[in-house]
């Protein structure tokens, strides 16, 4: 039982390590595209990055990060829906 928990913890650390960098990359791409008025790629990349960071923050159980990424992802999604699905 203890060994299984250790394996799960190791897999979680590996997964969040890669996921947080993938999320950061998407946020950088989203910010660059938004500043260059490349739509809808900018908001979509920002949304993907925010949702990935939300997943990481849930794994870490960090309330401040969960709140921040949930709110920012929701705002981005609402903006996309409002702009492109009217």
Biopython code that builds the backbone (N, CA, C, O; Angstrom):
import numpy as np
from Bio.PDB.StructureBuilder import StructureBuilder

atoms = [
    (1, "UNK", "N", (0.831, -1.202, 0.000)),
    (1, "UNK", "CA", (0.000, 0.000, 0.000)),
    (1, "UNK", "C", (0.867, 1.253, 0.000)),
    (1, "UNK", "O", (0.626, 2.189, -0.762)),
    (2, "UNK", "N", (1.878, 1.258, 0.863)),
    (2, "UNK", "CA", (2.766, 2.415, 0.965)),
    (2, "UNK", "C", (3.528, 2.642, -0.338)),
    (2, "UNK", "O", (3.732, 3.780, -0.761)),
    (3, "UNK", "N", (3.951, 1.534, -0.974)),
    (3, "UNK", "CA", (4.682, 1.636, -2.237)),
    (3, "UNK", "C", (3.789, 2.204, -3.336)),
    (3, "UNK", "O", (4.252, 2.990, -4.163)),
    (4, "UNK", "N", (2.540, 1.824, -3.353)),
    (4, "UNK", "CA", (1.597, 2.341, -4.342)),
    (4, "UNK", "C", (1.419, 3.845, -4.176)),
    (4, "UNK", "O", (1.381, 4.579, -5.163)),
    (5, "UNK", "N", (1.311, 4.304, -2.936)),
    (5, "UNK", "CA", (1.191, 5.747, -2.684)),
    (5, "UNK", "C", (2.435, 6.492, -3.132)),
    (5, "UNK", "O", (2.331, 7.588, -3.683)),
    (6, "UNK", "N", (3.606, 5.922, -2.907)),
    (6, "UNK", "CA", (4.841, 6.557, -3.344)),
    (6, "UNK", "C", (4.891, 6.659, -4.865)),
    (6, "UNK", "O", (5.304, 7.686, -5.402)),
    (7, "UNK", "N", (4.482, 5.619, -5.553)),
    (7, "UNK", "CA", (4.472, 5.626, -7.018)),
    (7, "UNK", "C", (3.513, 6.691, -7.535)),
    (7, "UNK", "O", (3.840, 7.418, -8.473)),
    (8, "UNK", "N", (2.331, 6.787, -6.929)),
    (8, "UNK", "CA", (1.360, 7.802, -7.335)),
    (8, "UNK", "C", (1.889, 9.208, -7.097)),
    (8, "UNK", "O", (1.675, 10.095, -7.924)),
    (9, "UNK", "N", (2.573, 9.424, -5.987)),
    (9, "UNK", "CA", (3.137, 10.741, -5.693)),
    (9, "UNK", "C", (4.228, 11.098, -6.693)),
    (9, "UNK", "O", (4.323, 12.253, -7.110)),
    (10, "UNK", "N", (5.047, 10.139, -7.082)),
    (10, "UNK", "CA", (6.095, 10.384, -8.065)),
    (10, "UNK", "C", (5.478, 10.724, -9.417)),
    (10, "UNK", "O", (5.926, 11.659, -10.080)),
    (11, "UNK", "N", (4.457, 9.979, -9.835)),
    (11, "UNK", "CA", (3.790, 10.247, -11.104)),
    (11, "UNK", "C", (3.136, 11.628, -11.101)),
    (11, "UNK", "O", (3.163, 12.332, -12.110)),
    (12, "UNK", "N", (2.549, 12.012, -9.969)),
    (12, "UNK", "CA", (1.920, 13.324, -9.850)),
    (12, "UNK", "C", (2.963, 14.425, -9.999)),
    (12, "UNK", "O", (2.716, 15.416, -10.686)),
    (13, "UNK", "N", (4.122, 14.268, -9.367)),
    (13, "UNK", "CA", (5.184, 15.267, -9.468)),
    (13, "UNK", "C", (5.690, 15.395, -10.894)),
    (13, "UNK", "O", (5.950, 16.501, -11.368)),
    (14, "UNK", "N", (5.828, 14.269, -11.578)),
    (14, "UNK", "CA", (6.279, 14.299, -12.972)),
    (14, "UNK", "C", (5.235, 14.980, -13.839)),
    (14, "UNK", "O", (5.567, 15.805, -14.691)),
    (15, "UNK", "N", (3.969, 14.634, -13.620)),
    (15, "UNK", "CA", (2.900, 15.203, -14.431)),
    (15, "UNK", "C", (2.779, 16.708, -14.218)),
    (15, "UNK", "O", (2.667, 17.454, -15.191)),
    (16, "UNK", "N", (2.799, 17.170, -12.969)),
    (16, "UNK", "CA", (2.640, 18.603, -12.748)),
    (16, "UNK", "C", (3.879, 19.377, -13.208)),
    (16, "UNK", "O", (3.777, 20.546, -13.578)),
    (17, "UNK", "N", (5.037, 18.735, -13.185)),
    (17, "UNK", "CA", (6.258, 19.387, -13.672)),
    (17, "UNK", "C", (6.119, 19.747, -15.147)),
    (17, "UNK", "O", (6.417, 20.874, -15.542)),
    (18, "UNK", "N", (5.674, 18.807, -15.949)),
    (18, "UNK", "CA", (5.533, 19.066, -17.380)),
    (18, "UNK", "C", (4.317, 19.940, -17.684)),
    (18, "UNK", "O", (4.379, 20.823, -18.539)),
    (19, "UNK", "N", (3.218, 19.690, -16.985)),
    (19, "UNK", "CA", (1.989, 20.432, -17.253)),
    (19, "UNK", "C", (2.153, 21.915, -16.967)),
    (19, "UNK", "O", (1.637, 22.745, -17.716)),
    (20, "UNK", "N", (2.867, 22.270, -15.889)),
    (20, "UNK", "CA", (3.030, 23.690, -15.573)),
    (20, "UNK", "C", (3.861, 24.402, -16.635)),
    (20, "UNK", "O", (3.618, 25.577, -16.907)),
    (21, "UNK", "N", (4.834, 23.722, -17.243)),
    (21, "UNK", "CA", (5.628, 24.361, -18.295)),
    (21, "UNK", "C", (4.861, 24.440, -19.607)),
    (21, "UNK", "O", (5.006, 25.409, -20.352)),
    (22, "UNK", "N", (4.058, 23.446, -19.892)),
    (22, "UNK", "CA", (3.192, 23.508, -21.072)),
    (22, "UNK", "C", (2.210, 24.668, -20.915)),
    (22, "UNK", "O", (1.991, 25.437, -21.851)),
    (23, "UNK", "N", (1.628, 24.787, -19.735)),
    (23, "UNK", "CA", (0.687, 25.875, -19.462)),
    (23, "UNK", "C", (1.359, 27.232, -19.591)),
    (23, "UNK", "O", (0.790, 28.156, -20.173)),
    (24, "UNK", "N", (2.555, 27.356, -19.058)),
    (24, "UNK", "CA", (3.288, 28.615, -19.151)),
    (24, "UNK", "C", (3.579, 28.965, -20.605)),
    (24, "UNK", "O", (3.470, 30.125, -21.001)),
    (25, "UNK", "N", (3.945, 27.971, -21.394)),
    (25, "UNK", "CA", (4.178, 28.210, -22.826)),
    (25, "UNK", "C", (2.930, 28.716, -23.531)),
    (25, "UNK", "O", (2.997, 29.656, -24.324)),
    (26, "UNK", "N", (1.792, 28.095, -23.245)),
    (26, "UNK", "CA", (0.543, 28.554, -23.848)),
    (26, "UNK", "C", (0.205, 29.976, -23.415)),
    (26, "UNK", "O", (-0.272, 30.770, -24.227)),
    (27, "UNK", "N", (0.444, 30.307, -22.151)),
    (27, "UNK", "CA", (0.165, 31.669, -21.684)),
    (27, "UNK", "C", (1.065, 32.687, -22.369)),
    (27, "UNK", "O", (0.618, 33.787, -22.695)),
    (28, "UNK", "N", (2.323, 32.337, -22.591)),
    (28, "UNK", "CA", (3.235, 33.242, -23.301)),
    (28, "UNK", "C", (2.803, 33.441, -24.751)),
    (28, "UNK", "O", (2.805, 34.559, -25.265)),
    (29, "UNK", "N", (2.438, 32.351, -25.394)),
    (29, "UNK", "CA", (1.953, 32.448, -26.778)),
    (29, "UNK", "C", (0.674, 33.274, -26.824)),
    (29, "UNK", "O", (0.508, 34.119, -27.704)),
    (30, "UNK", "N", (-0.223, 33.032, -25.883)),
    (30, "UNK", "CA", (-1.469, 33.789, -25.825)),
    (30, "UNK", "C", (-1.228, 35.275, -25.616)),
    (30, "UNK", "O", (-1.856, 36.107, -26.270)),
    (31, "UNK", "N", (-0.322, 35.610, -24.709)),
    (31, "UNK", "CA", (-0.014, 37.022, -24.451)),
    (31, "UNK", "C", (0.596, 37.682, -25.687)),
    (31, "UNK", "O", (0.247, 38.812, -26.030)),
    (32, "UNK", "N", (1.505, 36.972, -26.353)),
    (32, "UNK", "CA", (2.126, 37.521, -27.563)),
    (32, "UNK", "C", (1.088, 37.727, -28.663)),
    (32, "UNK", "O", (1.063, 38.775, -29.309)),
    (33, "UNK", "N", (0.244, 36.739, -28.871)),
    (33, "UNK", "CA", (-0.787, 36.851, -29.910)),
    (33, "UNK", "C", (-1.781, 37.956, -29.582)),
    (33, "UNK", "O", (-2.198, 38.693, -30.476)),
    (34, "UNK", "N", (-2.167, 38.084, -28.321)),
    (34, "UNK", "CA", (-3.090, 39.158, -27.936)),
    (34, "UNK", "C", (-2.471, 40.526, -28.176)),
    (34, "UNK", "O", (-3.149, 41.438, -28.648)),
    (35, "UNK", "N", (-1.189, 40.678, -27.854)),
    (35, "UNK", "CA", (-0.551, 41.986, -28.036)),
    (35, "UNK", "C", (-0.363, 42.327, -29.508)),
    (35, "UNK", "O", (-0.249, 43.499, -29.866)),
    (36, "UNK", "N", (-0.331, 41.304, -30.361)),
    (36, "UNK", "CA", (-0.188, 41.527, -31.807)),
    (36, "UNK", "C", (-1.530, 41.468, -32.536)),
    (36, "UNK", "O", (-1.566, 41.438, -33.766)),
    (37, "UNK", "N", (-2.620, 41.451, -31.792)),
    (37, "UNK", "CA", (-3.977, 41.374, -32.353)),
    (37, "UNK", "C", (-4.187, 40.160, -33.251)),
    (37, "UNK", "O", (-4.831, 40.256, -34.296)),
    (38, "UNK", "N", (-3.649, 39.036, -32.846)),
    (38, "UNK", "CA", (-3.856, 37.790, -33.584)),
    (38, "UNK", "C", (-4.982, 37.038, -32.886)),
    (38, "UNK", "O", (-4.765, 36.328, -31.904)),
    (39, "UNK", "N", (-6.179, 37.209, -33.413)),
    (39, "UNK", "CA", (-7.362, 36.613, -32.810)),
    (39, "UNK", "C", (-7.953, 35.584, -33.744)),
    (39, "UNK", "O", (-7.875, 35.779, -34.957)),
    (40, "UNK", "N", (-8.523, 34.533, -33.280)),
    (40, "UNK", "CA", (-8.790, 34.111, -31.903)),
    (40, "UNK", "C", (-7.678, 33.255, -31.290)),
    (40, "UNK", "O", (-7.875, 32.681, -30.219)),
    (41, "UNK", "N", (-6.520, 33.157, -31.941)),
    (41, "UNK", "CA", (-5.446, 32.307, -31.414)),
    (41, "UNK", "C", (-5.004, 32.763, -30.025)),
    (41, "UNK", "O", (-4.770, 31.933, -29.146)),
    (42, "UNK", "N", (-4.888, 34.075, -29.822)),
    (42, "UNK", "CA", (-4.446, 34.603, -28.533)),
    (42, "UNK", "C", (-5.329, 34.179, -27.374)),
    (42, "UNK", "O", (-4.842, 33.580, -26.415)),
    (43, "UNK", "N", (-6.629, 34.480, -27.443)),
    (43, "UNK", "CA", (-7.506, 34.063, -26.348)),
    (43, "UNK", "C", (-7.605, 32.544, -26.180)),
    (43, "UNK", "O", (-7.737, 32.050, -25.061)),
    (44, "UNK", "N", (-7.541, 31.813, -27.280)),
    (44, "UNK", "CA", (-7.622, 30.348, -27.171)),
    (44, "UNK", "C", (-6.384, 29.804, -26.465)),
    (44, "UNK", "O", (-6.495, 28.947, -25.589)),
    (45, "UNK", "N", (-5.197, 30.302, -26.844)),
    (45, "UNK", "CA", (-3.963, 29.867, -26.181)),
    (45, "UNK", "C", (-3.978, 30.266, -24.700)),
    (45, "UNK", "O", (-3.542, 29.500, -23.841)),
    (46, "UNK", "N", (-4.481, 31.465, -24.413)),
    (46, "UNK", "CA", (-4.584, 31.915, -23.028)),
    (46, "UNK", "C", (-5.531, 31.010, -22.239)),
    (46, "UNK", "O", (-5.246, 30.669, -21.091)),
    (47, "UNK", "N", (-6.642, 30.625, -22.837)),
    (47, "UNK", "CA", (-7.596, 29.741, -22.177)),
    (47, "UNK", "C", (-6.972, 28.371, -21.897)),
    (47, "UNK", "O", (-7.129, 27.828, -20.804)),
    (48, "UNK", "N", (-6.274, 27.819, -22.873)),
    (48, "UNK", "CA", (-5.624, 26.510, -22.674)),
    (48, "UNK", "C", (-4.598, 26.594, -21.543)),
    (48, "UNK", "O", (-4.544, 25.717, -20.681)),
    (49, "UNK", "N", (-3.790, 27.646, -21.553)),
    (49, "UNK", "CA", (-2.801, 27.822, -20.498)),
    (49, "UNK", "C", (-3.438, 27.987, -19.128)),
    (49, "UNK", "O", (-2.958, 27.428, -18.141)),
    (50, "UNK", "N", (-4.515, 28.751, -19.069)),
    (50, "UNK", "CA", (-5.206, 28.963, -17.800)),
    (50, "UNK", "C", (-5.825, 27.687, -17.257)),
    (50, "UNK", "O", (-5.766, 27.426, -16.055)),
    (51, "UNK", "N", (-6.412, 26.898, -18.133)),
    (51, "UNK", "CA", (-7.033, 25.636, -17.697)),
    (51, "UNK", "C", (-5.949, 24.646, -17.245)),
    (51, "UNK", "O", (-6.135, 23.922, -16.267)),
    (52, "UNK", "N", (-4.830, 24.620, -17.953)),
    (52, "UNK", "CA", (-3.730, 23.742, -17.531)),
    (52, "UNK", "C", (-3.196, 24.164, -16.169)),
    (52, "UNK", "O", (-2.938, 23.320, -15.311)),
    (53, "UNK", "N", (-3.027, 25.482, -15.969)),
    (53, "UNK", "CA", (-2.562, 25.956, -14.667)),
    (53, "UNK", "C", (-3.607, 25.697, -13.584)),
    (53, "UNK", "O", (-3.260, 25.458, -12.428)),
    (54, "UNK", "N", (-4.873, 25.744, -13.956)),
    (54, "UNK", "CA", (-5.922, 25.401, -12.998)),
    (54, "UNK", "C", (-5.774, 23.952, -12.553)),
    (54, "UNK", "O", (-5.911, 23.652, -11.367)),
    (55, "UNK", "N", (-5.498, 23.057, -13.488)),
    (55, "UNK", "CA", (-5.296, 21.646, -13.140)),
    (55, "UNK", "C", (-4.101, 21.482, -12.205)),
    (55, "UNK", "O", (-4.167, 20.728, -11.234)),
    (56, "UNK", "N", (-3.010, 22.187, -12.497)),
    (56, "UNK", "CA", (-1.823, 22.104, -11.636)),
    (56, "UNK", "C", (-2.141, 22.641, -10.237)),
    (56, "UNK", "O", (-1.764, 22.040, -9.231)),
    (57, "UNK", "N", (-2.832, 23.767, -10.190)),
    (57, "UNK", "CA", (-3.132, 24.361, -8.882)),
    (57, "UNK", "C", (-4.071, 23.469, -8.066)),
    (57, "UNK", "O", (-3.998, 23.458, -6.837)),
    (58, "UNK", "N", (-4.945, 22.726, -8.734)),
    (58, "UNK", "CA", (-5.793, 21.764, -8.026)),
    (58, "UNK", "C", (-4.934, 20.617, -7.489)),
    (58, "UNK", "O", (-5.147, 20.161, -6.365)),
    (59, "UNK", "N", (-3.963, 20.148, -8.283)),
    (59, "UNK", "CA", (-3.054, 19.102, -7.800)),
    (59, "UNK", "C", (-2.261, 19.573, -6.590)),
    (59, "UNK", "O", (-2.009, 18.803, -5.663)),
    (60, "UNK", "N", (-1.871, 20.843, -6.607)),
    (60, "UNK", "CA", (-1.099, 21.407, -5.499)),
    (60, "UNK", "C", (-1.986, 21.806, -4.318)),
    (60, "UNK", "O", (-1.480, 22.044, -3.221)),
    (61, "UNK", "N", (-3.288, 21.880, -4.527)),
    (61, "UNK", "CA", (-4.250, 22.320, -3.509)),
    (61, "UNK", "C", (-3.948, 23.732, -3.016)),
    (61, "UNK", "O", (-3.982, 24.011, -1.817)),
    (62, "UNK", "N", (-3.650, 24.618, -3.973)),
    (62, "UNK", "CA", (-3.336, 26.023, -3.671)),
    (62, "UNK", "C", (-4.558, 26.881, -3.978)),
    (62, "UNK", "O", (-4.870, 27.137, -5.141)),
    (63, "UNK", "N", (-5.241, 27.319, -2.937)),
    (63, "UNK", "CA", (-6.507, 28.047, -3.106)),
    (63, "UNK", "C", (-6.345, 29.333, -3.914)),
    (63, "UNK", "O", (-7.189, 29.644, -4.754)),
    (64, "UNK", "N", (-5.278, 30.077, -3.671)),
    (64, "UNK", "CA", (-5.081, 31.338, -4.388)),
    (64, "UNK", "C", (-4.883, 31.091, -5.886)),
    (64, "UNK", "O", (-5.436, 31.817, -6.713)),
    (65, "UNK", "N", (-4.101, 30.078, -6.233)),
    (65, "UNK", "CA", (-3.893, 29.763, -7.650)),
    (65, "UNK", "C", (-5.154, 29.203, -8.293)),
    (65, "UNK", "O", (-5.446, 29.499, -9.451)),
    (66, "UNK", "N", (-5.898, 28.399, -7.548)),
    (66, "UNK", "CA", (-7.159, 27.865, -8.078)),
    (66, "UNK", "C", (-8.103, 29.015, -8.392)),
    (66, "UNK", "O", (-8.691, 29.064, -9.473)),
    (67, "UNK", "N", (-8.246, 29.930, -7.458)),
    (67, "UNK", "CA", (-9.153, 31.070, -7.658)),
    (67, "UNK", "C", (-8.706, 31.922, -8.837)),
    (67, "UNK", "O", (-9.513, 32.268, -9.700)),
    (68, "UNK", "N", (-7.419, 32.261, -8.875)),
    (68, "UNK", "CA", (-6.898, 33.110, -9.944)),
    (68, "UNK", "C", (-7.123, 32.475, -11.307)),
    (68, "UNK", "O", (-7.651, 33.123, -12.210)),
    (69, "UNK", "N", (-6.733, 31.226, -11.467)),
    (69, "UNK", "CA", (-6.830, 30.578, -12.771)),
    (69, "UNK", "C", (-8.263, 30.250, -13.157)),
    (69, "UNK", "O", (-8.601, 30.271, -14.341)),
    (70, "UNK", "N", (-9.105, 29.951, -12.190)),
    (70, "UNK", "CA", (-10.517, 29.722, -12.485)),
    (70, "UNK", "C", (-11.180, 30.999, -12.984)),
    (70, "UNK", "O", (-11.905, 30.978, -13.979)),
    (71, "UNK", "N", (-10.933, 32.108, -12.298)),
    (71, "UNK", "CA", (-11.534, 33.383, -12.700)),
    (71, "UNK", "C", (-10.998, 33.833, -14.054)),
    (71, "UNK", "O", (-11.777, 34.226, -14.922)),
    (72, "UNK", "N", (-9.677, 33.783, -14.251)),
    (72, "UNK", "CA", (-9.110, 34.220, -15.530)),
    (72, "UNK", "C", (-9.561, 33.336, -16.687)),
    (72, "UNK", "O", (-9.837, 33.841, -17.776)),
    (73, "UNK", "N", (-9.640, 32.037, -16.472)),
    (73, "UNK", "CA", (-10.113, 31.137, -17.539)),
    (73, "UNK", "C", (-11.579, 31.399, -17.858)),
    (73, "UNK", "O", (-11.975, 31.377, -19.023)),
    (74, "UNK", "N", (-12.379, 31.645, -16.834)),
    (74, "UNK", "CA", (-13.803, 31.944, -17.051)),
    (74, "UNK", "C", (-13.971, 33.246, -17.821)),
    (74, "UNK", "O", (-14.777, 33.316, -18.749)),
    (75, "UNK", "N", (-13.226, 34.271, -17.451)),
    (75, "UNK", "CA", (-13.304, 35.562, -18.149)),
    (75, "UNK", "C", (-12.893, 35.398, -19.607)),
    (75, "UNK", "O", (-13.545, 35.945, -20.496)),
    (76, "UNK", "N", (-11.828, 34.656, -19.862)),
    (76, "UNK", "CA", (-11.367, 34.434, -21.241)),
    (76, "UNK", "C", (-12.410, 33.666, -22.039)),
    (76, "UNK", "O", (-12.671, 33.995, -23.196)),
    (77, "UNK", "N", (-13.007, 32.647, -21.434)),
    (77, "UNK", "CA", (-14.034, 31.867, -22.122)),
    (77, "UNK", "C", (-15.254, 32.720, -22.440)),
    (77, "UNK", "O", (-15.802, 32.634, -23.539)),
    (78, "UNK", "N", (-15.682, 33.539, -21.489)),
    (78, "UNK", "CA", (-16.826, 34.430, -21.724)),
    (78, "UNK", "C", (-16.511, 35.401, -22.867)),
    (78, "UNK", "O", (-17.359, 35.656, -23.723)),
    (79, "UNK", "N", (-15.289, 35.937, -22.873)),
    (79, "UNK", "CA", (-14.889, 36.833, -23.954)),
    (79, "UNK", "C", (-14.915, 36.162, -25.309)),
    (79, "UNK", "O", (-15.369, 36.754, -26.288)),
    (80, "UNK", "N", (-14.426, 34.915, -25.377)),
    (80, "UNK", "CA", (-14.463, 34.173, -26.637)),
    (80, "UNK", "C", (-15.898, 33.915, -27.096)),
    (80, "UNK", "O", (-16.233, 34.112, -28.263)),
    (81, "UNK", "N", (-16.721, 33.479, -26.178)),
    (81, "UNK", "CA", (-18.130, 33.217, -26.525)),
    (81, "UNK", "C", (-18.820, 34.494, -26.985)),
    (81, "UNK", "O", (-19.523, 34.496, -27.995)),
    (82, "UNK", "N", (-18.621, 35.558, -26.256)),
    (82, "UNK", "CA", (-19.245, 36.843, -26.590)),
    (82, "UNK", "C", (-18.800, 37.347, -27.947)),
    (82, "UNK", "O", (-19.615, 37.856, -28.716)),
    (83, "UNK", "N", (-17.516, 37.214, -28.253)),
    (83, "UNK", "CA", (-16.965, 37.750, -29.502)),
    (83, "UNK", "C", (-17.263, 36.876, -30.713)),
    (83, "UNK", "O", (-17.590, 37.390, -31.782)),
    (84, "UNK", "N", (-17.154, 35.556, -30.555)),
    (84, "UNK", "CA", (-17.205, 34.698, -31.721)),
    (84, "UNK", "C", (-18.457, 33.855, -31.875)),
    (84, "UNK", "O", (-18.660, 33.259, -32.933)),
    (85, "UNK", "N", (-19.291, 33.785, -30.868)),
    (85, "UNK", "CA", (-20.507, 32.966, -30.979)),
    (85, "UNK", "C", (-21.720, 33.829, -30.649)),
    (85, "UNK", "O", (-22.495, 33.513, -29.746)),
    (86, "UNK", "N", (-21.869, 34.900, -31.379)),
    (86, "UNK", "CA", (-23.025, 35.781, -31.163)),
    (86, "UNK", "C", (-24.159, 35.411, -32.069)),
    (86, "UNK", "O", (-25.214, 36.044, -32.027)),
]
sb = StructureBuilder()
sb.init_structure("model")
sb.init_model(0)
sb.init_chain("A")
sb.init_seg("    ")
for serial, (resi, resn, name, xyz) in enumerate(atoms, 1):
    if name == "N":
        sb.init_residue(resn, " ", resi, " ")
    sb.init_atom(name, np.array(xyz, "f"), 0.0, 1.0, " ", f" {name:<3s}", serial, name[0])
structure = sb.get_structure()
